[in-house]
């Protein structure tokens, strides 16, 4: 199994100064740098951040906490995609 850090590409690292993700297990992700929520469904949540969007896939996903520029995605997370 590959480590999460080895899966991150260079463009994501460049954007990391303005977007912060904190992954806790496969059950919770804290995101800072939120612009808006693009899609919110039980099995996928897509958000807009700086110059990209992030898609969370899984089961029973929900937004646990929401502020003007951050949120917490909770559920059984099976994938995270960075879309440019």
C-alpha positions in Angstrom: 0.0 0.0 0.0 1.4 3.4 -1.0 1.7 6.2 1.6 -0.6 9.1 1.0 2.3 11.5 0.8 3.8 9.6 -2.1 0.6 10.0 -4.1 0.5 13.8 -4.0 1.8 15.4 -7.2 3.9 18.5 -7.5 1.1 20.9 -8.4 -0.8 19.9 -5.2 2.4 20.6 -3.1 2.7 24.0 -4.7 -0.9 24.9 -3.7 -0.4 23.6 -0.2 0.6 27.0 1.1 -3.0 28.2 0.7 -5.0 24.9 1.0 -4.5 22.7 4.1 -5.8 19.1 4.4 -5.6 17.1 7.5 -6.5 13.4 7.0 -7.5 11.4 10.1 -7.6 7.7 9.2 -10.1 7.1 6.4 -12.9 8.6 8.5 -12.3 12.4 8.5 -10.7 15.1 6.5 -10.3 18.7 7.7 -9.9 21.3 4.8 -8.9 24.9 5.2 -9.0 27.2 2.2 -12.5 26.4 1.1 -14.1 28.6 -1.5 -17.5 26.8 -2.0 -19.2 23.4 -2.0 -19.8 22.2 -5.6 -21.4 18.9 -4.9 -22.8 17.3 -1.8 -24.2 13.8 -2.0 -24.1 10.7 0.3 -21.2 9.1 -1.6 -19.3 12.1 -2.9 -18.5 15.7 -1.9 -16.7 18.1 -4.2 -15.4 21.4 -3.1 -13.7 24.4 -4.7 -10.4 25.6 -3.3 -7.7 28.0 -4.6 -7.0 26.8 -8.2 -8.6 23.4 -8.2 -11.4 21.3 -6.8 -11.2 18.3 -4.5 -13.5 15.3 -4.8 -14.0 13.0 -1.8 -15.6 9.6 -2.5 -16.8 7.1 -0.1 -19.9 5.9 1.9 -22.1 7.9 4.2 -20.2 11.1 3.7 -21.3 14.3 5.5 -20.1 17.7 6.4 -19.5 17.6 10.1 -18.5 21.3 10.6 -18.6 24.3 8.2 -17.2 27.8 8.5 -16.6 30.5 5.9 -13.3 29.0 4.8 -13.1 25.5 6.2 -15.0 22.3 6.6 -14.7 18.7 7.9 -15.8 15.8 5.8 -16.8 12.7 7.8 -17.7 9.2 6.8 -15.9 6.2 5.2 -13.6 7.9 2.7 -12.3 5.7 -0.1 -10.7 8.2 -2.4 -9.5 11.8 -2.7 -9.1 13.3 -6.1 -7.5 16.7 -7.0 -9.0 18.1 -10.1 -7.6 21.1 -12.1 
